[in-house]
Amino acid sequence: MRLSLPINTIITLPRPILLIPPSRHRKPNRFSTVAFRGVSPSLCRCWFSTLKTAMTTTTVGGEDNQKQSKISVELKEKIDLTEKERKIFDRLLGTLRFCNLDTQLRVAGGWVRDKLLGRDSDDIDIAIDNMSGSEFLDKLKEYLSSRDEQVQGDTVIERNPDQSKHLETAKMRIYDQWIDFVNLRCEEYTENSRIPTMKFGTAKEDAYRRDLTINSLFYNLNTASVEDLTERGIDDLKSGRIVTPLPAKATFLDDPLRVLRAIRFGARFGFTLDNELKQAASSEEVRVALGEKISRERIGNEIDLMISGNGPVSAVTHLSDLKLFGVVFALPSSSEPAPLENCGSLCQAYLEAMWSLIQTPGLGKFSGEVRRLALYAALFLPFRKTVYKDNKGKLIPVVNHIFKFSLKRKTSDAETVINIHRATEKFLSLIASFRLKNDVQLDKLDWATNILELWKSISLGDPELPATSKIRVLTGFLLREVKDFWRVALLTSLLLSTVDGMKEDQQIGHLDFQLDKLREIYQTIEETIRELGLDNIWDVKPLVNGREIMQIAELSGGSSLIREWQQKLLTWQLAYPNGSAEECKDWMREIQAKRQRTE
């Protein structure tokens, strides 16, 4: 059941107009030109037709006279509440009546924006005009108890001004939905400090201290109306503009994380960043504040949302263009080799190519975690061979530093991306054999020396060994290393194959990803791997278990000896995909007998 509540006369919205997709065209920057070949003529005609319709050239203030596109976004004429939202709001308003409170409750920010855009949202933040969030939370719990309704959970998050967390936030679960409660506030700054003194404010004061005008809208529960107190939130939402309510530089210095939020929302909705906002975001003062004032957890969370969203390329492009790439993805000073001066452009190019590839219908299932980590793997591909020394002098991959220290992400994320990069280099050495379907130059692979020695010991004097056994053994070992991410590693290896043989400093300026060609090669290799029966090879159980190995090899103990036999048996199993457990054991007994005779 959905209930429709009208927007009252505080805001008068025009009738909805056609949503025109934002232009995704951008001028190549002076550091990087990335070519994507093989786009069909019909797609080009469609794209340019849309572009012509969507863009009108207008002169924008500023020395560069940058031309920006005008975007028209369709907004809802009324906010439609779900049944769950209605029940939540009824409980909040019931608290006012039960406790006889003269209080205004407003839903703030993102929920209002998304509902006007016709999108569902579970991000409900309640702004309160005359008490703190924790005080209202106590009243709410009192009201729920009077109705014999269980309080599902509540907590209070303390303020932390040093990390730009200026306000206490109370939280509670209502109908399995987390709701945040904060008081309306305004901010006062001392002459020598950027940490504000917080005090209760009016709804208008609170709206103006928000990060963006499109996030400054309120939905007043008491009056069931939308309030646009900056008088430009609706207009900026309709025209697809990312603008700060107050001067951008002051807004960003207050909380530098707002720079990343502006980029994320611009990428998410395909909206245009305001010129003043871009100038402030790229200023030295704001860059320093972002690096020094904001916790790495908060930065990492914003970046994760960008990479996981629907506009990762646009987001990273803004990070690079606004000179924020090095601040966000901070590298240790001892990195070897030293990163290129404009490595952000190169990272952006790989990300853009990967994004285009994984969006291809029928190319594979790249969703959720696989998609997110695939994009990270492409983004950090230029750093795959870069290391630094830790406190003990040990060489550590720089990618590990980025995830662990710069973004404060999960250790498993770093491990997965590093593993993809290692597998990428190995896949790169197998591409020629896959395409020609023979064992071209496989004997010269440094990473496969031990595996090839095992294969030779098995294949020696066996005329019935399949012709594809060598490539199957090598690929099988590789896929067991990278598992579900083997398709990602294959794609990244194909990206590298495009520029294989070029020096890193030559790559910037003329990377040429021939995407249609890469798609064709990828599909050929993927089909070959399936024909070899290697998809999900990491789930295939060994034909001989550890206890049987100890019995046949007459081992009394020693995990290293067992692991050595396990490698041999895996090689045999990969070389003879149709071999049985008994045949494998017979081979093992034969090898053991030869060893005993030699000894």
Protein Blocks (a to p, Z undefined) as FASTA:
>chain_A
ZZdddddfkbccddddddddddfbdcddfkbccddehiafklmmmmmmmmmmmpccddde
djklpacddddddddfbdcddfklmmmmmmmmmmmmmnopacddddehjlmmmmmnopac
fbdcdddfkbcfklmmmmmmmmmmmnopacfbdcdddddfknopabccddddeehiacdd
dddddddddfkbcbdcdddddfklmmmmpmbfklmcccdfklopacdfkopmmmmmmnop
acdfbdfklmmmmmmmlmmmmmmmmmmnopacdfklmmmmmpmklmmmmmmmpcfklmmm
mmmmmmmmmblmmmmmmmmmnopmmmmmcccfkbccdddfklmmmmmmmmmmmmmmmmpg
hiaccehjlmmmmmmmmmmmmmmmgccddfkopacdfklmmmmmmnopafklmmmmmmmm
mmmmmmmmmmmmmmnopaehklmpmklmmmmmmmmmmmgopakbcfklmmmmmmmmmmmm
nmmmlmmmmmmmmmmmmmgoiafklmgopaccdfklmmmmmmmmmmmmmmnopgoklmpc
cfbdfklmmmmnopabhjklmmmmmmmmmmmmmmmmmbcfklmmmmmmmmmmmmmmmZZ
